[in-house]
Amino acid sequence: QLQVQESGGGLVQPGGSLRLSCSASVITRDGYAVGWFRQAPGKGREGISCISQSGNSINYNESLKGRFTVSRDNNKNTVYLQMNNLQHEDSGTYYCVVESGYQWMCVEWSPTPQATWGRGTQVTVSS
């Protein structure tokens, strides 16, 4: 069974940075894309960024573009989310999602039921 594991969350002051990591055995398989989503308490799920298996296709939530950067290291089966200039409103649970295909998750920001979600990693931005 596919397992997805996030890491790298924690407590950071406003203006600080964190790098999240996502590991999954299928990340390097052809056609699999990896997305980052988040959910703040009392709010809906929000797509952040998405990257194709090759890394040639990347999409960002326009409101977050510029502060968040996605990358991947296929040799390590890992996708990263670099988050800079974090603000209070960035606090929440961050999820890594792996799915075969790109369109629904990475363009529509709507992973299909076949997508696999990690358990999430908590990010808290507070002074």
C-alpha positions in Angstrom: 0.0 0.0 0.0 1.3 3.4 -1.0 2.5 5.5 2.0 3.1 9.2 1.9 5.1 10.8 4.7 5.5 14.5 5.4 8.1 16.0 7.7 9.6 19.4 8.5 6.8 21.2 10.2 7.2 23.1 13.4 7.0 26.5 15.2 8.5 29.5 13.4 8.4 33.2 14.0 6.7 35.5 11.5 9.1 36.2 8.7 10.8 32.9 9.2 11.2 29.9 6.9 10.6 26.2 6.9 11.2 23.4 4.4 8.8 20.6 4.3 9.7 17.2 2.8 7.5 14.5 1.3 8.6 11.0 0.8 6.8 8.2 -1.1 8.0 5.2 -3.0 6.0 6.0 -6.1 7.2 9.6 -6.5 9.5 8.7 -9.3 7.1 6.6 -11.3 6.0 7.9 -14.6 2.9 10.0 -14.5 2.8 10.5 -10.8 2.5 14.1 -9.5 3.0 15.4 -6.0 0.9 18.2 -4.6 1.0 20.2 -1.4 -2.2 21.3 0.3 -2.9 22.9 3.6 -5.8 23.4 6.0 -6.1 26.0 8.7 -8.4 25.5 11.7 -11.9 26.3 10.7 -11.0 26.8 7.1 -11.3 24.8 3.9 -8.5 22.9 2.2 -6.2 25.0 0.0 -3.9 23.9 -2.8 -0.4 25.3 -2.5 1.8 23.8 -5.2 2.2 20.8 -7.4 5.0 19.2 -9.4 5.0 16.6 -12.1 7.2 13.4 -12.0 9.7 15.0 -14.3 9.6 18.3 -12.5 9.0 20.0 -15.9 5.4 21.0 -14.9 4.9 23.0 -11.8 1.9 25.0 -10.6 1.3 27.3 -7.7 -1.6 28.9 -6.0 -1.2 32.4 -7.3 -1.8 33.9 -3.9 1.2 32.0 -2.5 3.5 32.2 -5.5 6.8 33.9 -4.7 7.0 32.8 -1.1 6.6 29.1 -1.6 8.8 27.0 -3.9 8.4 23.3 -4.7 11.2 21.1 -5.9 12.1 17.4 -6.1 15.0 15.1 -5.8 14.1 11.8 -7.5 17.3 10.2 -6.3 15.9 10.5 -2.8 12.2 9.9 -3.7 11.5 13.3 -2.0 9.6 16.4 -2.9 10.3 19.6 -1.0 8.3 22.7 -0.2 10.4 25.7 0.7 8.3 28.3 2.6 9.7 31.8 3.2 8.5 34.9 4.9 5.9 32.9 6.8 3.0 34.7 8.4 0.4 33.9 11.0 -2.1 33.0 8.3 0.2 30.3 7.0 -0.4 28.3 10.2 -2.2 25.0 9.6 -1.7 21.4 8.7 0.2 20.8 5.5 -0.4 17.7 3.5 1.5 16.0 0.7 -0.7 14.3 -1.9 0.5 11.8 -4.5 -1.6 11.0 -7.5 -1.3 9.4 -10.9 -2.0 12.2 -13.3 -1.6 16.0 -13.2 -4.8 17.8 -14.3 -7.2 17.3 -11.4 -4.7 17.8 -8.6 -2.3 20.3 -10.1 -4.6 22.4 -12.3 -8.0 22.0 -10.7 -6.6 21.7 -7.2 -9.0 18.8 -6.7 -7.3 15.5 -6.1 -9.3 12.5 -7.1 -10.4 9.8 -4.7 -7.5 7.7 -5.9 -5.0 10.1 -4.6 -3.0 9.2 -1.5 -2.7 11.7 1.3 0.0 11.9 4.0 -1.1 12.4 7.6 0.1 16.0 7.5 2.7 18.0 9.3 1.8 21.0 11.5 3.1 24.4 10.8 2.6 27.1 13.5 3.7 30.7 12.8 3.8 32.6 16.1 5.9 35.1 17.9 
